[in-house]
Amino acid sequence: MKKYYTIVITLIALGILLFLVQSLWCTPATFWYSVTGNIGCAILIGGMISLFEHIFLNKENEERIRNLFGISLSIKKSGLSNILTNSQDYHYHDLIISSKDFSIVINDGRRWVSNHIDALEQRFNKKGTNTELFLVDPESDFCKALDKKTFVEGLDTPDVKIGQTISLLKSTYEKSNKCGSLKIYYLKNYPTQTLFYADEKVVVTPYQTSSGRAIIPLYEYHYNPSEQSIASHLVEDLERVRNESNCIIDLNG
């Protein structure tokens, strides 16, 4: 950068010097008067344009850097650690197995629980683990609305799926070593997104507004109880959900 400015300033100085030579030693209206003036003008204009262009580009780049830095700071402050366009690409196995405390807020949960039942059984074989599942209350008005949203002729209704989820979890827990605890709740309200809470992570997948199935994105947040972040707000919400929900299953060895 210093070398660049040295060259530009030298060009500007050379242009001014040629104008000085023209005025002091060249006779007006002669060949050398015109040549010296034209060369001096070209060099001076070229040097000034280069200087202004460089200053302008630097300001533009600085603005871009400031914007990128601001975005980076916002992401870091939010705790966002991963984004997937398709939530089906996320692997929950390590999250299920390794975390001491694991909570799930979900609609009926049957598909997710069925897909991860082996990992959940391994979890129930580990001492000191606490597992919570928050499901839609099958008697709630929301369950009826959910039925209309997800209705496909010949398939089970949400209340049936909820019952199957509970039965599957209970039977899996009973055949495990029952080293950890399992609690199942009915939600007072309804979830607007699926939430997975682990020791140092919160994973979020929103629900689509339209009926049927769609590609759903996934957001993973790092959780640190000593820092304010999106994850910390979600954990605070989980505490309130736990207090207002109805615990229907409480298994502990």
Summary of the structure (lengths in Angstrom):
residues: 253
radius of gyration: 33.7
end to end distance: 69.4
largest distance: 108.6
contacts: 721
relative contact order: 0.13
helix: 55%
strand: 18%
